[in-house]
């Protein structure tokens, strides 16, 4: 891997999220039906610096949810 790419990946914000309808971690954790059925596997910050869930998976079923374009 080129050194400049490695430095940028390690030290710079290279993505920008424009997701205004993402579910916050707090809201997720305070919603028992979500907590019972889903597990958060990925989080990110929106453009205002607020954390939100970007990846979730089913606890007992093969369900996968993303808040980005994989």
C-alpha positions as a Python dict, from the first residue, in 0.01 Angstrom:
ca = {
    (1, 'X'): (0, 0, 0),
    (2, 'X'): (141, 343, -87),
    (3, 'X'): (255, 534, 220),
    (4, 'X'): (42, 842, 147),
    (5, 'X'): (-272, 627, 119),
    (6, 'X'): (-191, 449, 445),
    (7, 'X'): (-138, 781, 626),
    (8, 'X'): (-467, 919, 491),
    (9, 'X'): (-660, 605, 592),
    (10, 'X'): (-515, 617, 943),
    (11, 'X'): (-547, 990, 1011),
    (12, 'X'): (-810, 1154, 790),
    (13, 'X'): (-1185, 1137, 765),
    (14, 'X'): (-1232, 996, 415),
    (15, 'X'): (-1609, 938, 421),
    (16, 'X'): (-1900, 1172, 464),
    (17, 'X'): (-2241, 1057, 584),
    (18, 'X'): (-2554, 1239, 475),
    (19, 'X'): (-2799, 1010, 651),
    (20, 'X'): (-3051, 1221, 838),
    (21, 'X'): (-3286, 932, 914),
    (22, 'X'): (-3040, 695, 1082),
    (23, 'X'): (-3133, 561, 1425),
    (24, 'X'): (-2922, 693, 1709),
    (25, 'X'): (-2751, 444, 1938),
    (26, 'X'): (-2943, 587, 2234),
    (27, 'X'): (-3278, 544, 2061),
    (28, 'X'): (-3185, 190, 1957),
    (29, 'X'): (-3079, 96, 2312),
    (30, 'X'): (-3400, 247, 2455),
    (31, 'X'): (-3625, 45, 2222),
    (32, 'X'): (-3662, -302, 2379),
    (33, 'X'): (-3813, -461, 2066),
    (34, 'X'): (-3503, -362, 1866),
    (35, 'X'): (-3257, -471, 2135),
    (36, 'X'): (-3432, -807, 2169),
    (37, 'X'): (-3419, -882, 1796),
    (38, 'X'): (-3112, -699, 1662),
    (39, 'X'): (-2745, -647, 1747),
    (40, 'X'): (-2553, -334, 1641),
    (41, 'X'): (-2241, -435, 1448),
    (42, 'X'): (-2139, -97, 1305),
    (43, 'X'): (-2168, 269, 1400),
    (44, 'X'): (-2066, 601, 1244),
    (45, 'X'): (-2110, 975, 1289),
    (46, 'X'): (-2338, 1195, 1081),
    (47, 'X'): (-2232, 1533, 941),
    (48, 'X'): (-2317, 1695, 1276),
    (49, 'X'): (-2100, 1450, 1473),
    (50, 'X'): (-2388, 1245, 1619),
    (51, 'X'): (-2339, 869, 1643),
    (52, 'X'): (-2588, 643, 1464),
    (53, 'X'): (-2624, 276, 1373),
    (54, 'X'): (-2500, 182, 1025),
    (55, 'X'): (-2501, -200, 1049),
    (56, 'X'): (-2724, -434, 1247),
    (57, 'X'): (-2786, -808, 1239),
    (58, 'X'): (-3055, -1037, 1372),
    (59, 'X'): (-2983, -1202, 1705),
    (60, 'X'): (-3154, -1530, 1616),
    (61, 'X'): (-3235, -1496, 1244),
    (62, 'X'): (-3027, -1428, 933),
    (63, 'X'): (-3133, -1064, 902),
    (64, 'X'): (-2880, -793, 806),
    (65, 'X'): (-2949, -417, 789),
    (66, 'X'): (-2724, -142, 657),
    (67, 'X'): (-2753, 237, 650),
    (68, 'X'): (-2515, 274, 356),
    (69, 'X'): (-2461, 124, 15),
    (70, 'X'): (-2247, -189, 58),
}
